[in-house]
């Protein structure tokens, strides 16, 4: 009756490599153990069809046996609420295509938070999968006055328990030994479920078309799903779902709530174990260092001071530290470009290489330092435990637009660059909330907008004081901020309407971050950005280069400005002129908009070509003067104050960043959302510029 | 289960200890709270409030859990 599946095969038939998975709650030190076991032998990919990261690595057992270690996403439970948790469950139930059911699971348990961490262990044991418990952070537990009787814990759980202090390298030899031992008998089923429930579980298990060893676990998970989640179950046939619903109805009649009874049974069992194996003081022990720190860091007044201070520090670092490598990359790109120009005669090939490929790649790589510094800081915030505090502090404000505190850090990161911000949305469990955050994050003014603001402010106020400049700059940031929160509110009310999700935030104790793992993670994320975004950007840069180059002008003596005017880009500029006329723009600005579609900072260099001036980001004076002097056919200036302001507002609100598009595509796993995002942001930008220009004129301004 | 008056978690003052006696929440929310260890009979202490008064940070089963007042209002408790 049961369909043959990979899970049914003994491990020997799957080759010599043993598949080991590592699982655990968030903040239990799982990543540290994973990194220590596998070193640099890691591979980061994606599970097919979902955006969940799949991290695997190789390591060797104590006798040199080859093992493959799969890092399961951190979760509190196998009850699925986010795509991450779904993957963990599917792998363990051998439902995940392309990933074999692990031969063994290392379940990492935070010894200083034993009760709640054992919950996941309890669920693992129910799946009848061989488990080794890595009891991590025993030092912290002891410092908190909790001594765990290992022998007793081993006996109660029926599986090996290895005491560890992963950050100090303690316990790895024993862990390798435990993993090498073979064969491991599946542990006995643990938490005692109510008899009526157990009967329904067995009955349902028989009706499932799955391998016998996963049937009970699968049946139990099905029975504990609430109605809506059950309706969404896709991997079982309708009769199974109906049978589950019937069983749930019978259980309710018998006075047993199928959703809570198993949970309570597990905690009951855990409670007994903990009482037997731990020796500690009272339930509410004395204030720890972490508690005292929180007294300050989440204080009504000092909490804000610290919060703003930390955020300010982060941004000062991003903009100052990252500036040096960015300058090097900039000059490096220019040097390579010059070298190619020296090596090759003037031709289309040379143009393709210098203006298409090198400029395109340079345009991506230039932001890498900033992105890496940001990832570094996010890693530190996460590792120290401050991330949870930031969410705790900001939650109330975020709830005003229907989001919760976890959306705050991604939006804040987007002030430097939307890409790390969007990649940081993975911590948001609720799918709709995550989508809303992704959709609005690029509205926050990122650093790539700075060159555009700078040139437009220079044209607007050639002799502005730094205070005036800073004032205009700040108002642009505020426009972005209000737009982001406003649109979040709109999306939560309309497109991605849903009841406010529950906020359940664990506040882990503060810890010293591990620099090695922060750097490793930063590097991984940076590579993902380069690989995924880089290819798309390269392709688009080449297309944009071709648009601005072809067709060639008939007159070989034509200036670059004349050449671009009659190119496809120039023609498109003319074509969109009726659309942008209400904003006060002419076709030349149209070329700038089209040219900077892939990367907004390209606006400056495109306008330089259009106006045929030698100008770049550092030296914008010639461009500024030309733009200020530019006149319409009737002699009126093109760049009136309203046009300048409107153009800035346009760049605050428009997507104009193909790297972000590529990352959104990857994170949402479809083209639907990035395309929608381009559409809504461009419309918003048009509307914003329209209101500034036409509204200003109505008020009698220029 | 207890002779004290039934209150809800959102109304407790700082430092107050209590015991969970029931829930008035949608099933899936209740299940999440249970899985985080806030089961019937679990004892907890209100540790702090966020700077703007919401969410609430409680200590339960030896760790810190934050939840919004809106959700906490559905957790029935007795003071200890």
Interface residues (C-beta under 8 A of the other chain):
Chain A: X76 X77 X79 X81 X112 X113 X114 X115 X116 X119 X146 X224 X226 X228 X229 X257 X259 X260 X263 X264 X267 X283 X284 X291 X294 X295 X298 X299 X300 X301 X303 X304 X388 X392 X393 X395 X396 X397 X399 X404 X405 X500 X502 X503 X504 X505 X506 X507 X508 X509
Chain B: X17 X27 X28 X29 X30 X31 X32 X33 X34 X35 X36 X37 X39 X40 X42 X43 X45 X47 X48 X50 X51 X52 X53 X54 X55 X57 X59 X61 X62 X63 X64 X65 X66 X67 X68 X70 X71
